Amino acid sequence: MDKAIVELRQGISEETISTEDEDLKAHGYSEWSTTNIDSLPVAVAYPKSTDEVAHIVKVCHKYRVPIIPFSGGSSLEGNFSAPYGGMSVDFSYMDQIVQLHEADMDVVVQPAVSWMSLNEQIKDSGLFFPVDPGPSAKIGGMVGTNCSGTNAVRYGTMKEWVVNLTVVLADGTIIKTRRRPRKSSAGYNLTSLFVGSEGTLGLVTEVTLRLTVIPQQTSVAVVTFPSVRHAAAAASQVMRAGVPVAAMEIMDEVQMHVVNRSGSTSRRWKEVPTLFFKFSGTKAGVKENIQLVEDIAKVHMSGEFDFAQNTKEAETLWSARKEALWSMLAMREKGCEVWSTDVAVPLSRLSDIIEISKREMDELGLFASVLGHVGDGNFHESILYDNTNPAEREAVESCVHAMVDRALDMEGTCTGEHGVGLGKKKYLVKELGLDTIGVMRNIKASLDPLWLLNPGKIMDIPS
């Protein structure tokens, strides 16, 4: 490792490699993540180009140094932790929009571009990038976890929006997965192979993203319900009726209390189970869809139905959903952590799993909430607990594991958008089976025979 550090400092520059304690901790520990380990990277590299990334990887390959890619640092399942030490490769300096092709409705970006910054910079083109995870997420990590967000019910997940990738392989070889047309039947779909691979198959240094037109009008509606089951059932019926909502989110009464208590939004909310809807399209279409949703909600004993009359009201109504996780994190006291994880199930099972999981969380006697992207069957549990109390942590862990097992029993998945990382590996085996995991191992071994790229994530290193 020391030889690799010396060679990289000589080959690129002294400031490219950091071994400062604060840097190492920032790249091996995350206050966001439920899964943290004691091990940290030994060094952090800060490349400024694809060629520098390739040089770093070649040197690490030469000295058998593990390599962990790092972009936004907001992942939740230990995706960038360093169980084998090694070199964290931080793309912070690779944060440029390389080229916007307005006529083709696509854009080429580097991995440290944030999706929010991207949309701000291209808004005058009339185009936007619709995948919207946490505000601090960056494109590199979004590709790595195949993330999604509130807009997924209408626009899909990250994989639908990636046209091609520039990737540095484990030996430093640079490849481009395909060219820039909207469709192609040429060869293996390598782009999709790397999307969701969490940096275990290669380091993404450039991404071409599809864009779409900013809708003529966007509005938001918020509707309350007497129970989470009523809210989830209404959400399922909205989907079954074919109402083209842009987003549909659920927050239980605890999460609404958290938002009120944090004071992170400009209004006070009723502390009852609540659905948040986003509508987009033509003015006439948005108006019609709001009425359809209101009619369906009434069948499920809805309470107040507030919808925005203008852009400012829409931002106010939607703010509670976007501030949900931040509000929970703000409530932590010394020794407390937030265990946040997600699953996804077929739509027909959504109300069942939410109701059962919420009841089990309530039985813990802790601050615990349900929220999620109910339009695509994806929901999250967030539980505030005392990490210094082994019995309390064990109870929370047992509750979360029961939720994941239940999702798998319902033909769901152990993670809808957070990725596997370290935290969900054992569930992946149950979800896919050993034969399917074996195929994944063979792909990994063919591209990274030394298992240097983000080792220990998704799958264990072979003994």
C-alpha positions as CSV (number, residue, x, y, z in Angstrom):
1,M,0.0,0.0,0.0
2,D,2.8,2.4,0.9
3,K,4.5,1.7,-2.5
4,A,1.2,2.5,-4.3
5,I,0.9,5.8,-2.4
6,V,4.4,6.9,-3.3
7,E,4.1,5.9,-6.9
8,L,0.8,7.7,-7.3
9,R,2.1,10.9,-5.6
10,Q,5.1,10.8,-8.0
11,G,3.1,9.9,-11.0
12,I,0.2,12.4,-10.6
13,S,0.8,14.9,-7.8
14,E,1.3,15.1,-4.0
15,E,-2.2,16.5,-3.4
16,T,-3.9,13.8,-5.4
17,I,-3.5,11.3,-2.4
18,S,-4.5,12.1,1.1
19,T,-3.8,10.1,4.2
20,E,-5.3,12.6,6.7
21,D,-7.3,11.0,9.5
22,E,-10.4,13.2,8.9
23,D,-10.3,12.3,5.2
24,L,-10.1,8.6,5.9
25,K,-13.0,8.7,8.4
26,A,-15.2,10.7,6.0
27,H,-14.6,8.1,3.3
28,G,-15.2,5.0,5.5
29,Y,-17.9,6.1,7.9
30,S,-21.3,7.6,7.2
31,E,-23.9,9.1,9.6
32,W,-26.4,8.2,6.9
33,S,-25.7,4.5,6.9
34,T,-27.0,1.9,9.2
35,T,-24.1,-0.4,8.3
36,N,-20.8,1.0,9.5
37,I,-17.7,-0.9,10.3
38,D,-14.4,-0.1,12.2
39,S,-12.2,-0.5,9.2
40,L,-11.3,2.7,7.1
41,P,-9.5,3.2,3.8
42,V,-5.7,3.7,4.1
43,A,-5.7,6.6,1.6
44,V,-8.0,8.7,-0.5
45,A,-7.3,9.6,-4.1
46,Y,-8.8,12.7,-5.8
47,P,-8.5,12.2,-9.6
48,K,-9.4,15.0,-12.1
49,S,-9.9,13.0,-15.3
50,T,-10.6,9.6,-16.7
51,D,-6.9,9.2,-17.5
52,E,-6.0,9.9,-13.9
53,V,-8.5,7.3,-12.7
54,A,-7.0,4.8,-15.0
55,H,-3.6,5.5,-13.7
56,I,-4.7,5.2,-10.1
57,V,-6.4,1.8,-10.9
58,K,-3.4,0.5,-12.7
59,V,-1.1,1.3,-9.8
60,C,-3.6,-0.3,-7.3
61,H,-3.9,-3.3,-9.5
62,K,-0.1,-3.6,-9.6
63,Y,0.2,-3.6,-5.8
64,R,-3.1,-5.5,-5.2
65,V,-4.7,-2.6,-3.4
66,P,-8.5,-2.6,-3.0
67,I,-10.3,0.3,-4.7
68,I,-13.6,1.9,-3.4
69,P,-15.4,4.5,-5.5
70,F,-16.9,7.5,-3.7
71,S,-19.1,10.3,-5.0
72,G,-21.9,11.8,-2.9
73,G,-21.4,9.7,0.2
74,S,-25.1,9.5,1.0
75,S,-25.7,5.7,0.6
76,L,-27.4,3.8,3.3
77,E,-26.2,0.2,3.2
78,G,-22.4,0.6,3.8
79,N,-21.9,0.8,0.0
80,F,-18.6,2.8,0.2
81,S,-17.2,1.3,3.5
82,A,-13.7,-0.2,3.4
83,P,-13.7,-3.6,5.0
84,Y,-10.3,-4.4,3.5
85,G,-8.8,-1.0,3.8
86,G,-7.3,0.1,0.4
87,M,-7.8,3.2,-1.7
88,S,-11.0,5.3,-1.7
89,V,-11.3,7.1,-5.1
90,D,-13.2,10.3,-4.5
91,F,-14.6,11.9,-7.7
92,S,-15.2,15.4,-6.2
93,Y,-13.0,17.1,-8.8
94,M,-14.9,15.4,-11.7
95,D,-18.0,17.5,-11.4
96,Q,-18.5,19.0,-14.8
97,I,-21.3,18.9,-17.3
98,V,-19.2,17.9,-20.3
99,Q,-21.8,18.6,-23.1
100,L,-25.5,19.2,-23.4
101,H,-27.2,18.0,-26.6
102,E,-30.5,19.9,-26.5
103,A,-31.7,18.7,-29.9
104,D,-31.0,15.0,-28.9
105,M,-32.3,15.5,-25.4
106,D,-29.3,14.1,-23.6
107,V,-26.3,15.3,-21.6
108,V,-22.8,14.0,-20.8
109,V,-21.7,14.5,-17.2
110,Q,-18.9,13.5,-14.9
111,P,-19.7,11.3,-11.8
112,A,-19.6,14.1,-9.1
113,V,-22.3,16.2,-10.8
114,S,-25.4,16.3,-8.4
115,W,-28.7,15.7,-10.0
116,M,-30.1,18.9,-8.5
117,S,-27.2,21.0,-9.8
118,L,-27.6,19.4,-13.2
119,N,-31.3,20.4,-13.4
120,E,-30.6,23.9,-12.2
121,Q,-27.9,24.4,-14.9
122,I,-30.0,23.0,-17.8
123,K,-33.4,24.4,-16.9
124,D,-33.3,27.2,-19.6
125,S,-33.2,24.4,-22.2
126,G,-36.7,23.3,-21.3
127,L,-35.3,19.9,-20.4
128,F,-34.7,18.1,-17.0
129,F,-33.4,14.9,-15.6
130,P,-36.2,13.2,-13.7
131,V,-34.5,10.8,-11.3
132,D,-34.7,12.4,-7.8
133,P,-33.2,10.6,-4.8
134,G,-31.8,12.4,-1.8
135,P,-30.7,16.0,-2.4
136,S,-27.0,15.3,-1.9
137,A,-26.9,12.3,-4.3
138,K,-24.5,12.5,-7.3
139,I,-24.7,10.8,-10.6
140,G,-21.8,8.3,-10.0
141,G,-23.5,6.9,-6.9
142,M,-26.9,7.0,-8.5
143,V,-25.6,4.8,-11.3
144,G,-23.9,2.5,-8.8
145,T,-27.0,1.8,-6.9
146,N,-29.5,2.1,-9.7
147,C,-31.3,4.6,-7.5
148,S,-34.7,6.1,-8.0
149,G,-36.8,8.5,-5.9
150,T,-40.2,10.1,-5.8
151,N,-40.6,10.4,-9.6
152,A,-40.0,6.7,-10.3
153,V,-43.7,5.9,-10.5
154,R,-43.9,7.9,-13.7
155,Y,-40.3,8.1,-15.0
156,G,-38.8,4.8,-13.8
157,T,-35.4,4.2,-12.2
158,M,-31.8,5.2,-13.0
159,K,-31.3,2.4,-15.5
160,E,-33.9,3.8,-17.9
161,W,-32.0,7.1,-18.1
162,V,-28.5,6.0,-18.8
163,V,-27.5,6.0,-22.5
164,N,-23.9,5.0,-22.1
165,L,-21.0,4.9,-19.6
166,T,-17.2,5.4,-19.7
167,V,-15.8,2.9,-17.3
168,V,-12.3,2.1,-16.0
169,L,-11.9,-1.6,-15.5
170,A,-10.0,-3.3,-12.7
171,D,-6.7,-3.4,-14.7
172,G,-7.0,0.3,-15.8
173,T,-8.5,-0.4,-19.2
174,I,-10.9,2.3,-20.3
175,I,-14.1,1.3,-22.2
176,K,-17.3,3.0,-23.4
177,T,-20.3,0.7,-23.1
178,R,-22.1,2.0,-26.3
179,R,-22.6,5.1,-28.5
180,R,-25.2,7.8,-28.1
181,P,-28.4,6.9,-30.0
182,R,-31.6,6.4,-28.0
183,K,-31.8,2.7,-29.0
184,S,-29.3,0.1,-30.0
185,S,-29.2,-3.7,-30.6
186,A,-25.5,-3.9,-31.0
187,G,-23.9,-6.5,-28.7
188,Y,-24.3,-7.2,-25.0
189,N,-26.1,-4.5,-22.9
190,L,-23.0,-3.6,-21.0
191,T,-24.5,-0.3,-19.8
192,S,-27.1,-2.1,-17.8
193,L,-24.5,-4.5,-16.5
194,F,-22.6,-1.6,-14.8
195,V,-25.8,0.2,-13.6
196,G,-26.5,-1.1,-10.1
197,S,-23.1,-2.9,-9.7
198,E,-22.1,-0.6,-6.9
199,G,-18.6,-0.1,-8.3
200,T,-17.7,-3.8,-8.1
201,L,-17.2,-4.2,-11.8
202,G,-15.6,-0.9,-12.8
203,L,-15.3,2.8,-12.0
204,V,-17.7,5.0,-13.9
205,T,-16.0,8.3,-15.0
206,E,-18.5,9.7,-17.5
207,V,-22.2,9.2,-18.0
208,T,-24.5,10.1,-20.9
209,L,-28.0,10.7,-19.5
210,R,-31.4,10.9,-21.3
211,L,-33.4,14.1,-20.6
212,T,-37.1,14.8,-20.9
213,V,-39.2,17.9,-21.4
214,I,-40.2,20.0,-18.3
215,P,-44.0,19.5,-18.0
216,Q,-46.2,22.4,-18.9
217,Q,-47.7,22.4,-15.4
218,T,-46.9,20.6,-12.1
219,S,-49.2,20.6,-9.1
220,V,-49.2,18.8,-5.7
221,A,-52.0,17.4,-3.6
222,V,-51.9,16.2,0.0
223,V,-54.7,14.0,1.4
224,T,-55.1,12.5,4.9
225,F,-56.5,9.1,5.9
226,P,-57.6,7.4,9.2
227,S,-55.0,4.6,8.9
228,V,-51.9,3.5,6.9
229,R,-53.9,0.6,5.4
230,H,-56.6,3.1,4.1
231,A,-53.8,5.2,2.6
232,A,-52.0,2.3,1.0
233,A,-55.2,0.9,-0.4
234,A,-56.1,4.2,-2.0
235,A,-52.6,4.4,-3.5
236,S,-53.0,0.9,-5.0
237,Q,-56.4,1.9,-6.5
238,V,-55.0,5.1,-8.0
239,M,-52.4,2.9,-9.8
240,R,-55.0,0.3,-10.9
241,A,-57.2,3.0,-12.3
242,G,-54.4,4.2,-14.6
243,V,-54.2,7.8,-13.2
244,P,-50.9,9.1,-14.5
245,V,-49.5,10.6,-11.3
246,A,-46.0,11.9,-11.4
247,A,-45.3,10.9,-7.8
248,M,-47.2,9.2,-5.0
249,E,-45.7,9.1,-1.5
250,I,-46.9,7.9,1.9
251,M,-45.9,9.1,5.3
252,D,-47.4,7.8,8.5
253,E,-48.6,9.8,11.6
254,V,-45.2,9.4,13.3
255,Q,-43.3,10.8,10.3
256,M,-45.8,13.8,10.1
257,H,-45.1,14.4,13.8
258,V,-41.3,14.4,13.1
259,V,-41.7,17.0,10.3
260,N,-43.8,19.2,12.6
261,R,-41.4,18.8,15.5
262,S,-38.3,19.6,13.4
263,G,-39.9,22.8,12.1
264,S,-38.3,22.1,8.7
265,T,-41.3,23.3,6.7
266,S,-43.3,26.5,6.7
267,R,-46.6,25.0,7.8
268,R,-47.9,22.7,10.5
269,W,-49.3,19.3,9.3
270,K,-52.0,17.0,10.6
271,E,-50.3,14.1,12.4
272,V,-52.2,11.3,10.6
273,P,-51.3,9.0,7.7
274,T,-50.9,11.1,4.6
275,L,-50.5,10.6,0.9
276,F,-48.6,13.2,-1.2
277,F,-49.3,13.3,-4.9
278,K,-47.5,15.1,-7.7
279,F,-49.3,15.8,-11.0
280,S,-47.7,17.0,-14.2
281,G,-48.7,17.5,-17.8
282,T,-51.1,19.9,-19.5
283,K,-53.2,22.2,-17.4
284,A,-56.4,20.4,-18.4
285,G,-54.8,17.0,-17.8
286,V,-53.5,18.0,-14.3
287,K,-56.9,19.3,-13.3
288,E,-58.7,16.1,-14.5
289,N,-56.2,13.8,-12.7
290,I,-56.5,15.7,-9.4
291,Q,-60.3,15.2,-9.5
292,L,-59.9,11.5,-10.3
293,V,-57.5,11.0,-7.3
294,E,-59.8,13.0,-5.0
295,D,-62.8,10.7,-6.0
296,I,-60.7,7.6,-5.3
297,A,-59.5,9.0,-2.0
298,K,-63.0,9.6,-0.8
299,V,-63.9,5.9,-1.3
300,H,-61.1,5.1,1.2
301,M,-62.4,7.5,3.9
302,S,-60.0,10.3,3.1
303,G,-60.0,13.5,5.2
304,E,-58.7,16.8,4.0
305,F,-57.7,17.1,0.4
306,D,-55.4,20.1,-0.2
307,F,-54.1,20.8,-3.7
308,A,-51.8,23.6,-4.7
309,Q,-53.1,26.6,-6.6
310,N,-49.7,27.8,-7.7
311,T,-46.0,26.9,-7.7
312,K,-45.3,28.3,-4.3
313,E,-48.1,26.3,-2.7
314,A,-46.9,23.2,-4.5
315,E,-43.4,23.6,-3.1
316,T,-44.8,24.1,0.4
317,L,-47.0,21.0,0.2
318,W,-44.2,18.8,-1.2
319,S,-41.6,20.1,1.3
320,A,-42.8,17.7,4.0
321,R,-42.0,14.7,1.9
322,K,-38.5,16.0,0.8
323,E,-37.6,16.9,4.4
324,A,-38.7,13.5,5.9
325,L,-35.2,11.9,6.4
326,W,-33.5,15.1,7.4
327,S,-36.2,15.7,10.0
328,M,-35.6,12.3,11.5
329,L,-31.8,12.8,11.5
330,A,-32.3,16.1,13.2
331,M,-34.0,14.4,16.2
332,R,-31.0,12.3,17.1
333,E,-29.3,12.8,20.5
334,K,-25.9,11.6,21.6
335,G,-25.7,7.8,21.1
336,C,-28.8,7.7,18.9
337,E,-28.9,6.4,15.4
338,V,-31.5,6.2,12.7
339,W,-31.9,2.7,11.1
340,S,-33.3,3.4,7.6
341,T,-33.9,0.7,5.1
342,D,-36.2,-0.1,2.2
343,V,-38.0,-3.0,0.5
344,A,-40.3,-3.3,-2.4
345,V,-43.2,-5.7,-3.1
346,P,-45.8,-6.2,-5.8
347,L,-48.5,-3.5,-5.6
348,S,-51.2,-6.0,-4.4
349,R,-49.2,-6.8,-1.3
350,L,-48.2,-3.2,-0.3
351,S,-51.0,-2.5,2.2
352,D,-50.4,-5.9,3.9
353,I,-46.7,-5.4,4.4
354,I,-47.0,-1.8,5.5
355,E,-49.7,-2.6,8.1
356,I,-47.9,-5.6,9.6
357,S,-44.5,-3.9,9.6
358,K,-45.9,-0.7,11.2
359,R,-47.5,-2.8,13.9
360,E,-44.2,-4.5,14.7
361,M,-42.4,-1.2,14.8
362,D,-45.0,0.3,17.1
363,E,-44.5,-2.7,19.5
364,L,-40.8,-1.7,19.8
365,G,-41.9,1.4,21.8
366,L,-39.4,3.5,19.9
367,F,-39.7,6.4,17.6
368,A,-40.3,4.6,14.3
369,S,-42.0,5.7,11.0
370,V,-43.1,4.5,7.6
371,L,-42.7,6.4,4.4
372,G,-42.2,5.5,0.9
373,H,-42.8,5.5,-2.9
374,V,-46.1,3.6,-2.8
375,G,-46.7,4.1,-6.5
376,D,-44.2,1.4,-7.2
377,G,-44.5,-0.7,-4.1
378,N,-41.4,0.6,-2.4
379,F,-41.4,1.7,1.2
380,H,-39.0,2.6,3.9
381,E,-38.8,2.1,7.7
382,S,-36.9,4.6,9.8
383,I,-36.3,3.8,13.5
384,L,-34.6,6.0,16.0
385,Y,-32.7,3.9,18.6
386,D,-29.9,4.1,21.2
387,N,-26.9,2.5,19.6
388,T,-25.2,2.2,23.0
389,N,-27.9,-0.2,24.2
390,P,-27.2,-3.7,22.8
391,A,-30.7,-5.0,23.6
392,E,-32.4,-2.1,21.9
393,R,-30.2,-2.4,18.8
394,E,-30.9,-6.2,18.7
395,A,-34.7,-5.6,18.9
396,V,-34.5,-3.0,16.1
397,E,-32.4,-5.3,13.9
398,S,-34.8,-8.2,14.5
399,C,-37.7,-5.9,13.5
400,V,-36.0,-4.8,10.3
401,H,-35.0,-8.3,9.4
402,A,-38.5,-9.5,9.8
403,M,-39.7,-6.8,7.4
404,V,-37.1,-7.8,4.8
405,D,-38.0,-11.5,5.1
406,R,-41.7,-10.7,4.8
407,A,-41.0,-8.7,1.6
408,L,-39.2,-11.7,0.1
409,D,-42.0,-14.1,1.1
410,M,-44.4,-11.7,-0.8
411,E,-42.2,-12.1,-3.9
412,G,-40.6,-8.7,-3.3
413,T,-37.0,-7.5,-3.1
414,C,-34.7,-6.8,-0.2
415,T,-33.9,-3.3,-1.6
416,G,-36.0,-1.2,-4.0
417,E,-33.4,1.6,-4.4
418,H,-30.7,1.7,-1.7
419,G,-28.6,-1.1,-3.1
420,V,-27.1,-4.2,-1.4
421,G,-23.7,-2.9,-0.1
422,L,-22.7,-4.7,3.1
423,G,-26.0,-4.5,4.8
424,K,-28.2,-6.7,2.5
425,K,-25.9,-9.4,1.2
426,K,-27.4,-12.3,3.1
427,Y,-30.9,-11.3,1.8
428,L,-29.7,-11.2,-1.7
429,V,-28.9,-15.0,-1.5
430,K,-32.4,-15.7,-0.2
431,E,-33.9,-13.5,-2.9
432,L,-32.0,-14.8,-5.9
433,G,-30.7,-18.2,-4.9
434,L,-27.1,-19.6,-5.1
435,D,-27.2,-20.4,-8.8
436,T,-28.0,-16.8,-9.8
437,I,-25.4,-15.5,-7.3
438,G,-23.0,-17.9,-8.9
439,V,-23.6,-16.3,-12.3
440,M,-22.9,-12.9,-10.7
441,R,-19.7,-14.2,-9.2
442,N,-18.5,-15.4,-12.6
443,I,-19.2,-12.0,-14.1
444,K,-17.3,-10.4,-11.3
445,A,-14.4,-12.8,-11.6
446,S,-14.1,-12.3,-15.3
447,L,-13.9,-8.5,-15.0
448,D,-12.1,-8.3,-11.7
449,P,-10.3,-11.6,-11.1
450,L,-8.4,-10.2,-8.1
451,W,-11.6,-8.9,-6.5
452,L,-10.1,-5.4,-5.9
453,L,-13.1,-3.3,-6.9
454,N,-15.3,-2.4,-3.9
455,P,-14.6,-5.8,-2.3
456,G,-17.1,-7.3,0.0
457,K,-20.1,-5.5,-1.4
458,I,-23.0,-7.3,-3.0
459,M,-21.2,-10.7,-2.5
460,D,-18.5,-12.0,-0.2
461,I,-15.0,-12.5,-1.5
462,P,-14.5,-16.2,-2.3
463,S,-12.5,-18.0,0.4
